[in-house]
């Protein structure tokens, strides 16, 4: 395993993030970054809007 892959998958990134009432545990740094960008509403705006319209999110 490469150094960058090992660093990305290190256990130090296994943080829990609550997003829209659901709790997620990030398995890697890139997934943790994605979760936080969604939590800060910098990613996923269109998806959340669509799911709210079709009843997928309350």
C-alpha atoms as one frame of an Amber mdcrd trajectory, in Angstrom:
protein
   0.000   0.000   0.000   1.368   3.415  -0.886   2.091   6.041   1.724  -0.740
   8.328   0.539  -3.263   5.482   0.522  -2.180   4.457   4.017  -2.496   8.035
   5.251  -5.934   8.426   3.610  -7.222   5.238   5.250  -5.675   5.864   8.654
  -7.934   5.315  11.650  -7.477   8.926  12.764 -10.072   9.972  10.164 -12.802
   7.627  11.468 -14.913  10.466  12.793 -18.692  10.426  13.087 -20.610  13.156
  11.284 -24.342  13.792  11.695 -25.969  14.886   8.453 -29.724  15.461   8.028
 -30.441  13.405  11.150 -28.321  10.442  10.041 -24.992   9.486  11.612 -22.135
   8.531   9.289 -18.660   7.236  10.115 -16.048   8.207   7.569 -13.695   5.358
   6.579 -11.060   7.702   5.125  -9.929  11.319   4.883 -11.529  11.856   1.468
 -14.896  10.523   2.717 -14.657  12.679   5.864 -13.981  15.711   3.689 -16.997
  14.875   1.516 -19.260  14.467   4.548 -18.182  17.816   5.976 -18.659  19.554
   2.619 -22.208  18.155   2.521 -22.810  19.199   6.140 -21.625  22.728   5.334
 -23.921  22.682   2.272 -21.020  23.192  -0.125 -21.861  19.888  -1.858 -25.163
  18.153  -2.520 -27.506  21.165  -2.669 -29.268  19.928  -5.810 -29.561  16.374
  -4.488 -31.023  17.507  -1.150 -33.487  19.794  -2.958 -34.604  16.961  -5.233
 -34.985  14.468  -2.391 -36.967  17.003  -0.381 -39.357  17.472  -3.320 -39.951
  13.764  -3.863 -40.288  13.012  -0.150 -36.925  11.302   0.313 -35.877  13.679
   3.089 -38.017  15.145   5.804
